[in-house]
């Protein structure tokens, strides 16, 4: 059984704080990283504690480079051994999300290309990410100032992001849980089997924490030894800065609304089309249960599947929530072999940034979107796999019988650009109506502004790094 007190808090629960910040830091040649962690450690929230009003929550993520610097000279933790035993998609920058080897296949192309990420630094410059949850703006400013003071005292450099106020990534929990595109957020949260009792309906803890490898969940470091103990109760935090084109999305819905209107006398055709793209009505009710119109009261029960909708008649096969988590929809033979316990799962944390949308039809130049933190124990098998499936829907045989088939993309997050392996995804999709089908040309609704894979050490591992 996992000791929740040894996990950092964001792994076990979604924060209830209204305001957030993420400070990105880089170790210089003279950085005293251990002392910096030691100063932060008493404030780092663990997984068995409750949030306290009036106190900020802090979580800390590290790069592989930071770990190697911190364990230099440690009698048991040899970095050359650790590099081989840790997930290579974390420890090898050549397989990082912004690398030449990975960017195209993950959808980081065009305006989302890595050379356009962040501001005046690169992903590989990020050694620490300090994730803050705060009760009010005064507390957030004070906590940011304290982290900056500690970093400065330890000769650690801040990687400023000038497009945000005060040059640090900040955001908030949106009102009513609605993201900028209008969809209710936070519904599909995995129920983790922390007791490891194979509880029905719960997700195996090894999807999210390391140190307990099995044949079905071969998490790194797989060999028993010092590095497995160091990684135990840790996770990977896959950071994504995503800009949302709200006015472009609303313009797209308005473009097709007149075409759809005759078939939907009882529901706003824009809302119906938005539901097709997401797989849920914007109030959160699943489309597979309410295919023609939303219920009078939002249905947030997440216990549903797609096995009886194999053709996508009620929920399109390319709808975002169906691609990101296909539930009981059968996988292709190759993917079933890779994922014998079902499709990969992710724990998502994060926040919205930018001003709330007052008039979604008005075009403005405001930068808005979300900063996502996706937690998993296997970077390639989980985070990278879901990104690949969003860029080409080839993971299930059900796509063979519908247009555009295996050359399609996630209807919300697809790039609409060629990807790795000379793939050219088709942006044309057919939306089924009562008596016919309408062909819709999808557009790119999001832009990736940055991505990084960092390690979320356990409390014990942080203590080891301080003492190293």
C-alpha positions as CSV (number, residue, x, y, z in Angstrom):
1,X,0.0,0.0,0.0
2,X,1.3,3.4,-0.9
3,X,2.1,5.8,1.9
4,X,0.2,8.9,0.9
5,X,2.2,11.0,3.3
6,X,5.3,10.3,1.1
7,X,3.6,11.6,-2.1
8,X,3.4,15.3,-3.1
9,X,-0.1,16.5,-2.7
10,X,-1.1,17.2,-6.3
11,X,-0.8,13.5,-7.1
12,X,-3.5,12.6,-4.7
13,X,-5.9,15.5,-5.0
14,X,-6.9,18.5,-7.1
15,X,-6.1,21.7,-5.3
16,X,-9.0,23.8,-4.0
17,X,-7.1,27.0,-4.1
18,X,-8.4,29.7,-6.5
19,X,-5.1,31.1,-7.7
20,X,-1.9,29.5,-9.0
21,X,1.6,30.2,-10.2
22,X,4.4,28.2,-11.7
23,X,8.0,29.5,-11.4
24,X,10.5,28.0,-13.8
25,X,14.1,27.9,-12.6
26,X,17.6,27.0,-13.9
27,X,20.6,25.9,-12.0
28,X,23.8,27.9,-12.6
29,X,27.4,26.7,-12.1
30,X,27.5,27.8,-8.5
31,X,23.9,27.0,-7.6
32,X,23.2,25.6,-4.1
33,X,20.3,23.4,-5.1
34,X,20.2,21.3,-2.0
35,X,19.8,24.3,0.3
36,X,17.0,25.7,-1.9
37,X,15.1,22.4,-1.6
38,X,15.8,22.3,2.1
39,X,14.2,25.7,2.6
40,X,11.1,24.7,0.6
41,X,10.7,21.2,2.0
42,X,8.7,22.2,5.1
43,X,6.1,23.9,2.9
44,X,5.8,21.2,0.3
45,X,2.3,19.6,0.8
46,X,2.1,15.9,1.1
47,X,-0.7,13.6,-0.1
48,X,-2.3,12.9,3.3
49,X,-2.8,16.5,4.4
50,X,-5.6,18.9,3.8
51,X,-5.2,22.4,2.4
52,X,-5.2,25.1,5.0
53,X,-6.9,28.5,4.3
54,X,-4.3,31.2,4.7
55,X,-1.4,29.0,3.7
56,X,0.0,28.5,0.2
57,X,0.5,25.0,-1.2
58,X,3.8,24.2,-2.8
59,X,4.8,21.3,-5.1
60,X,8.3,20.9,-6.6
61,X,9.3,19.2,-9.9
62,X,12.9,18.5,-11.0
63,X,14.7,17.8,-14.3
64,X,17.1,14.9,-14.7
65,X,20.0,17.4,-15.0
66,X,19.0,18.8,-11.6
67,X,18.9,15.3,-10.0
68,X,22.4,14.4,-11.4
69,X,23.8,17.6,-10.0
70,X,22.3,17.0,-6.6
71,X,23.4,13.4,-6.3
72,X,27.0,14.0,-7.4
73,X,29.2,12.0,-5.1
74,X,26.4,10.1,-3.5
75,X,27.6,6.7,-2.4
76,X,24.6,4.8,-3.8
77,X,23.0,7.0,-6.5
78,X,25.3,6.8,-9.5
79,X,23.9,9.1,-12.2
80,X,25.3,7.0,-15.0
81,X,23.3,4.0,-13.6
82,X,20.3,6.2,-13.0
83,X,20.3,7.5,-16.6
84,X,20.0,3.9,-17.8
85,X,17.3,2.9,-15.3
86,X,15.1,5.9,-15.4
87,X,12.5,6.5,-18.2
88,X,14.6,7.6,-21.2
89,X,11.8,10.0,-22.3
90,X,12.7,11.9,-19.1
91,X,16.4,11.4,-18.7
92,X,17.5,11.8,-22.3
93,X,16.8,15.3,-23.8
94,X,17.0,13.7,-27.2
95,X,13.6,12.1,-26.4
96,X,12.1,15.1,-24.7
97,X,8.8,16.6,-26.0
98,X,10.7,19.4,-27.9
99,X,13.3,17.2,-29.5
100,X,13.5,16.6,-33.2
101,X,12.8,12.9,-32.6
102,X,9.5,13.6,-30.9
103,X,8.0,17.0,-31.8
104,X,6.3,16.1,-35.1
105,X,4.7,12.9,-33.9
106,X,3.3,14.6,-30.7
107,X,1.7,17.4,-32.7
108,X,4.3,20.1,-31.9
109,X,4.3,21.5,-35.4
110,X,3.6,24.8,-37.1
111,X,2.7,27.5,-34.6
112,X,3.2,24.8,-31.9
113,X,6.8,24.1,-32.9
114,X,9.3,24.0,-30.1
115,X,11.3,26.9,-31.5
116,X,8.3,29.1,-30.7
117,X,8.0,27.8,-27.1
118,X,8.4,29.7,-23.9
119,X,10.2,33.0,-24.5
120,X,14.0,33.5,-24.3
121,X,14.8,30.0,-23.0
122,X,14.4,26.4,-24.1
123,X,12.7,23.4,-22.4
124,X,16.1,21.9,-21.5
125,X,16.9,25.0,-19.5
126,X,14.2,24.2,-17.0
127,X,15.7,22.4,-13.9
128,X,13.0,23.3,-11.3
129,X,9.3,24.0,-11.5
130,X,7.7,25.4,-8.3
131,X,3.9,25.0,-8.4
132,X,2.0,27.3,-6.1
133,X,-1.7,27.3,-5.0
134,X,-2.8,30.5,-3.2
135,X,-5.9,31.9,-1.5
136,X,-5.7,35.5,-2.9
137,X,-3.5,37.7,-5.0
138,X,-1.6,39.2,-2.0
139,X,-0.7,35.8,-0.8
140,X,0.4,34.7,-4.3
141,X,2.6,37.7,-4.7
142,X,4.2,37.1,-1.3
143,X,4.8,33.5,-2.0
144,X,6.3,34.2,-5.4
145,X,8.6,36.8,-3.8
146,X,9.7,34.3,-1.1
147,X,10.5,31.6,-3.7
148,X,12.4,34.1,-5.7
149,X,14.4,35.2,-2.7
150,X,15.3,31.6,-1.9
151,X,16.3,31.0,-5.4
152,X,18.4,34.1,-5.5
153,X,20.2,33.2,-2.3
154,X,21.0,29.8,-3.8
155,X,22.3,31.3,-7.0
156,X,19.4,29.8,-9.0
157,X,18.2,31.7,-12.0
158,X,14.6,32.4,-12.8
159,X,13.4,31.7,-16.4
160,X,11.0,34.6,-16.9
161,X,7.9,34.4,-19.1
162,X,7.3,38.0,-20.1
163,X,3.8,37.5,-21.5
164,X,2.5,37.0,-18.0
165,X,2.1,39.7,-15.3
166,X,5.2,39.9,-13.2
167,X,7.0,37.6,-15.7
168,X,5.8,34.4,-14.0
169,X,3.1,31.9,-15.2
170,X,0.0,32.6,-13.2
171,X,-3.7,31.6,-13.5
172,X,-6.8,30.7,-11.6
173,X,-9.6,28.2,-11.2
174,X,-12.3,29.4,-13.6
175,X,-15.7,30.4,-12.4
176,X,-18.1,27.4,-12.3
177,X,-15.2,25.2,-13.5
178,X,-15.8,26.4,-17.1
179,X,-12.7,26.7,-19.3
180,X,-12.3,29.4,-21.9
181,X,-14.0,27.2,-24.6
182,X,-17.0,27.0,-22.3
183,X,-16.7,23.4,-21.3
184,X,-17.0,22.2,-17.7
185,X,-13.7,20.9,-16.4
186,X,-12.5,18.3,-13.9
187,X,-15.0,15.5,-14.5
188,X,-12.9,12.7,-15.7
189,X,-10.7,12.3,-12.6
190,X,-9.3,8.8,-12.1
191,X,-10.3,6.9,-9.0
192,X,-6.9,5.6,-7.9
193,X,-6.6,2.3,-6.1
194,X,-4.1,3.5,-3.6
195,X,-4.6,0.4,-1.4
196,X,-3.6,-1.9,-4.3
197,X,-6.6,-4.2,-3.8
198,X,-7.7,-4.4,-7.4
199,X,-10.8,-2.5,-6.4
200,X,-13.5,-2.7,-9.2
201,X,-13.7,0.5,-11.2
202,X,-10.5,2.0,-9.7
203,X,-7.3,2.7,-11.6
204,X,-4.1,0.8,-10.7
205,X,-1.8,3.1,-8.7
206,X,1.1,2.1,-11.0
207,X,-0.3,4.3,-13.7
208,X,0.7,7.3,-11.7
209,X,3.5,6.4,-9.2
210,X,6.8,4.7,-9.6
211,X,8.6,2.1,-7.4
212,X,6.1,-0.8,-7.6
213,X,6.8,-2.3,-11.1
214,X,4.9,-5.3,-12.3
215,X,4.7,-7.1,-15.7
216,X,1.6,-5.2,-16.6
217,X,3.0,-1.9,-15.3
218,X,6.8,-2.0,-15.9
219,X,7.5,1.4,-14.4
220,X,11.1,2.6,-14.2
221,X,13.5,2.1,-12.6
222,X,12.6,-1.6,-13.1
223,X,15.7,-3.2,-11.4
224,X,15.6,-3.3,-7.6
225,X,18.1,-1.1,-6.0
226,X,18.9,2.5,-4.9
227,X,17.4,4.2,-7.9
228,X,14.1,2.3,-7.6
229,X,14.0,3.3,-3.9
230,X,14.7,6.9,-4.9
231,X,11.9,6.9,-7.5
232,X,9.4,5.2,-5.2
233,X,6.2,7.3,-4.7
234,X,7.4,9.7,-7.4
235,X,5.6,10.6,-10.6
236,X,6.3,12.4,-13.9
237,X,4.8,15.9,-14.3
238,X,4.2,16.6,-18.0
239,X,3.8,20.4,-18.3
240,X,1.9,21.9,-21.2
241,X,1.2,25.6,-21.8
242,X,-1.8,25.7,-24.2
243,X,-3.2,28.8,-25.9
244,X,-6.9,28.6,-26.8
245,X,-8.2,30.4,-29.8
246,X,-11.6,31.3,-28.3
247,X,-12.9,33.7,-30.9
248,X,-11.7,31.3,-33.7
249,X,-13.5,28.4,-32.0
250,X,-16.8,30.4,-31.7
251,X,-16.4,31.6,-35.3
252,X,-16.1,28.0,-36.4
253,X,-19.3,27.0,-34.5
254,X,-21.1,30.0,-36.0
255,X,-20.0,29.1,-39.5
256,X,-21.7,25.7,-39.4
257,X,-24.7,26.6,-37.2
258,X,-26.9,27.7,-40.2
259,X,-26.2,24.4,-42.0
260,X,-27.1,22.4,-38.9
261,X,-30.1,24.5,-37.7
262,X,-32.8,22.8,-39.7
263,X,-32.0,19.5,-38.1
264,X,-32.1,20.9,-34.5
265,X,-35.3,22.8,-33.8
266,X,-35.0,22.1,-30.0
267,X,-31.4,22.9,-29.3
268,X,-28.9,25.6,-30.3
269,X,-26.9,24.1,-33.2
270,X,-23.7,25.8,-32.0
271,X,-24.1,24.0,-28.7
272,X,-24.8,20.7,-30.5
273,X,-21.7,21.1,-32.6
274,X,-19.6,22.0,-29.6
275,X,-20.8,18.8,-27.9
276,X,-19.8,16.8,-31.0
277,X,-16.3,18.2,-30.8
278,X,-15.8,17.5,-27.1
279,X,-17.9,14.4,-26.5
280,X,-19.8,16.3,-23.8
281,X,-22.3,19.1,-23.7
282,X,-20.7,22.2,-22.4
283,X,-22.5,21.6,-19.1
284,X,-20.5,18.4,-18.7
285,X,-23.2,15.9,-19.6
286,X,-21.8,13.0,-21.8
287,X,-23.0,13.0,-25.4
288,X,-23.1,9.2,-25.5
289,X,-26.1,9.4,-23.0
290,X,-27.7,12.6,-24.4
291,X,-27.0,12.6,-28.1
292,X,-29.7,15.1,-29.2
293,X,-29.9,17.6,-26.4
294,X,-28.6,18.1,-22.9
295,X,-30.6,17.1,-19.8
296,X,-32.4,19.7,-17.7
297,X,-29.9,19.0,-14.9
298,X,-26.2,18.4,-15.8
299,X,-25.3,14.7,-15.6
300,X,-21.7,14.5,-14.2
301,X,-21.8,10.8,-13.6
302,X,-18.5,9.6,-15.2
303,X,-19.5,5.9,-15.3
304,X,-20.2,5.4,-19.0
305,X,-18.6,3.7,-22.0
306,X,-18.6,3.4,-25.8
307,X,-18.8,-0.3,-26.3
308,X,-22.4,0.0,-27.5
309,X,-21.6,3.0,-29.8
310,X,-18.9,1.4,-31.9
311,X,-19.9,3.5,-35.0
312,X,-19.9,6.8,-33.2
313,X,-23.6,7.4,-33.9
314,X,-24.1,9.0,-30.5
315,X,-20.6,10.3,-29.7
316,X,-18.3,10.8,-32.7
317,X,-15.2,8.6,-32.6
318,X,-13.0,11.7,-32.9
319,X,-14.5,13.6,-30.0
320,X,-11.9,14.9,-27.6
321,X,-12.8,12.9,-24.5
322,X,-13.2,9.7,-26.6
323,X,-9.7,10.0,-28.1
324,X,-8.1,11.1,-24.8
325,X,-9.7,8.2,-22.9
326,X,-11.5,5.6,-25.0
327,X,-12.8,3.7,-22.0
328,X,-14.2,0.3,-23.0
329,X,-13.9,1.0,-26.8
330,X,-11.7,-1.9,-28.1
331,X,-8.1,-1.1,-29.0
332,X,-6.4,-2.4,-32.1
333,X,-4.5,-5.7,-31.6
334,X,-1.1,-3.9,-31.2
335,X,-2.4,-1.5,-28.7
336,X,-4.3,-4.1,-26.7
337,X,-0.9,-5.9,-26.4
338,X,0.7,-2.7,-25.1
339,X,-2.2,-1.8,-22.8
340,X,-3.6,-5.1,-21.5
341,X,-5.4,-3.3,-18.6
342,X,-7.1,-0.7,-20.9
343,X,-6.1,2.6,-22.5
344,X,-3.5,4.8,-20.7
345,X,-4.7,7.1,-18.0
346,X,-3.4,10.5,-16.8
347,X,-4.1,12.6,-13.8
348,X,-4.6,16.2,-14.9
349,X,-4.0,19.2,-12.8
350,X,-3.6,22.8,-13.8
351,X,-5.4,26.1,-14.3
352,X,-6.8,28.7,-16.7
353,X,-4.9,31.8,-17.6
354,X,-5.8,35.0,-19.3
355,X,-8.9,37.2,-18.8
356,X,-12.3,35.3,-18.7
357,X,-14.2,35.5,-21.9
358,X,-17.0,38.0,-21.8
359,X,-18.2,37.8,-25.4
360,X,-16.8,34.7,-27.2
361,X,-17.8,36.1,-30.6
362,X,-15.7,39.2,-30.2
363,X,-12.2,39.1,-31.6
364,X,-9.6,40.4,-29.2
365,X,-5.8,40.1,-28.8
366,X,-5.9,38.7,-25.3
367,X,-3.7,35.7,-24.6
368,X,-5.7,33.0,-22.8
369,X,-5.7,29.3,-22.4
370,X,-4.7,26.7,-19.8
371,X,-1.5,25.5,-18.1
372,X,-1.9,21.7,-17.8
373,X,0.1,19.3,-15.6
374,X,-0.4,15.6,-16.6
375,X,0.8,13.1,-14.1
376,X,1.9,9.6,-15.1
377,X,4.5,6.9,-14.3
378,X,5.4,6.1,-17.9
379,X,6.0,9.1,-20.2
380,X,6.0,7.3,-23.6
381,X,3.3,4.8,-22.8
382,X,0.9,7.4,-21.3
383,X,1.5,11.0,-22.0
384,X,3.2,10.6,-25.4
385,X,0.7,7.9,-26.5
386,X,-2.3,10.1,-25.8
387,X,-0.7,13.0,-27.7
388,X,0.0,10.7,-30.7
389,X,-3.6,9.4,-30.7
390,X,-4.8,13.0,-30.8
391,X,-2.8,13.6,-33.9
392,X,-3.8,10.4,-35.7
393,X,-6.7,8.2,-34.8
394,X,-5.2,4.8,-35.5
395,X,-5.4,3.2,-32.1
396,X,-8.7,1.3,-32.6
397,X,-10.1,-0.7,-35.5
398,X,-13.5,1.1,-35.2
399,X,-12.0,4.0,-37.2
400,X,-11.7,1.8,-40.3
401,X,-15.4,2.1,-41.0
402,X,-15.9,5.8,-40.7
403,X,-14.6,8.9,-42.5
404,X,-11.8,10.1,-42.2
405,X,-10.8,6.8,-40.5
406,X,-7.2,6.3,-39.3
407,X,-6.1,9.6,-40.9
408,X,-8.3,11.7,-38.6
409,X,-7.4,13.7,-35.5
410,X,-8.9,14.7,-32.2
411,X,-11.6,17.1,-33.2
412,X,-10.6,19.7,-30.5
413,X,-6.8,19.4,-30.1
414,X,-5.6,18.2,-33.6
415,X,-3.1,20.3,-35.3
416,X,-4.6,19.8,-38.8
417,X,-0.9,19.6,-40.0
418,X,1.2,16.7,-41.2
419,X,2.8,14.7,-38.4
420,X,5.6,12.2,-38.0
421,X,6.1,9.4,-40.5
422,X,4.9,11.5,-43.4
423,X,1.3,11.3,-42.1
424,X,-1.2,13.8,-43.4
425,X,-4.2,13.8,-41.2
426,X,-7.6,14.6,-42.8
427,X,-9.4,17.6,-41.3
428,X,-12.6,16.7,-43.1
429,X,-15.1,14.9,-40.8
430,X,-18.6,13.8,-41.3
431,X,-21.2,14.7,-38.7
432,X,-24.2,12.4,-38.8
433,X,-27.7,14.0,-38.8
434,X,-31.1,12.4,-38.8
435,X,-31.3,11.7,-42.5
436,X,-27.9,12.6,-43.9
437,X,-24.4,13.7,-42.9
438,X,-22.6,17.0,-43.1
439,X,-19.0,17.4,-44.0
440,X,-17.1,19.8,-41.7
441,X,-13.6,21.1,-42.2
442,X,-12.0,21.3,-38.8
443,X,-9.5,24.0,-37.9
444,X,-6.7,24.3,-35.3
445,X,-8.2,25.6,-32.1
446,X,-5.2,25.4,-29.8
447,X,-1.5,26.3,-29.9
448,X,1.2,24.7,-27.7
449,X,3.4,27.4,-26.2
450,X,5.6,25.1,-24.2
451,X,6.0,21.5,-22.9
452,X,8.4,19.8,-20.5
453,X,8.7,16.5,-18.6
454,X,9.9,16.8,-15.0
455,X,10.1,14.4,-12.0
456,X,7.8,14.8,-9.0
457,X,10.0,13.4,-6.2
458,X,8.5,11.9,-3.0
459,X,9.0,13.6,0.3
460,X,11.7,10.9,1.1
461,X,13.5,11.6,-2.2
462,X,13.5,15.3,-1.6
463,X,15.0,14.7,1.8
464,X,17.7,12.5,0.1
465,X,18.5,15.3,-2.3
466,X,18.8,17.8,0.6
467,X,21.2,15.5,2.4
468,X,23.2,14.5,-0.6
